């Protein structure tokens, strides 16, 4: 998995996040993140890497990740 992303990749991730957020809550739980975001993170990413990534993004350990502008 690449360590850096460019603006185009970030925009694609935002679109994928919005599509995955079918309920419109602005949050994804781990199961949804793994199922819906994995295809956008590269074919070489393992399930373990997905879980680790989720845990890194879930800064407040609330069990969800969100896309918020701060």
C-alpha positions in Angstrom: 0.0 0.0 0.0 1.3 3.4 -0.9 2.2 5.8 2.0 1.1 9.0 0.2 -1.8 9.9 -2.0 -2.3 12.8 -4.5 -5.2 15.1 -4.8 -6.9 13.0 -7.6 -6.7 9.9 -5.4 -8.0 11.9 -2.4 -11.0 13.1 -4.5 -11.7 9.5 -5.6 -11.6 8.3 -2.0 -14.1 11.0 -1.0 -16.4 9.9 -3.8 -16.0 6.2 -2.7 -16.7 7.2 0.9 -19.9 9.1 0.0 -21.1 6.1 -2.1 -20.3 3.7 0.7 -22.2 5.9 3.2 -25.6 4.6 2.0 -27.4 5.8 5.1 -26.0 9.3 4.8 -24.7 9.4 8.4 -21.2 10.6 7.4 -19.7 7.6 9.1 -18.6 4.1 8.1 -18.3 1.2 10.5 -15.5 -1.3 10.1 -17.5 -3.9 8.1 -18.7 -1.3 5.7 -15.3 0.3 5.4 -13.7 -3.1 4.7 -16.4 -4.1 2.1 -16.8 -0.8 0.3 -13.4 0.9 0.5 -11.1 -2.1 -0.1 -11.5 -1.9 -3.9 -10.3 1.7 -3.9 -7.2 1.0 -1.8 -5.5 -1.2 -4.3 -5.6 -4.9 -5.1 -2.6 -5.8 -2.9 -4.1 -4.6 0.4 -4.8 -7.4 2.9 -7.6 -7.7 5.3 -5.2 -7.1 8.1 -3.9 -3.9 6.5 -7.6 -2.8 6.1 -8.2 -3.3 9.8 -5.0 -1.5 10.7 -5.9 1.4 8.4 -9.4 1.6 9.9 -8.0 1.7 13.4 -5.5 4.5 12.5 -8.3 6.6 10.9 -10.7 5.9 13.8 -8.8 8.4 16.0 -11.4 8.5 18.8 -11.8 4.7 18.9 -15.6 5.1 18.4 -15.9 2.2 16.0 -16.6 4.4 12.9 -14.6 6.6 10.6 -16.0 9.9 9.2 -15.0 12.3 6.5 -15.0 15.7 8.2 -13.3 18.9 7.2 -11.6 20.6 10.1 
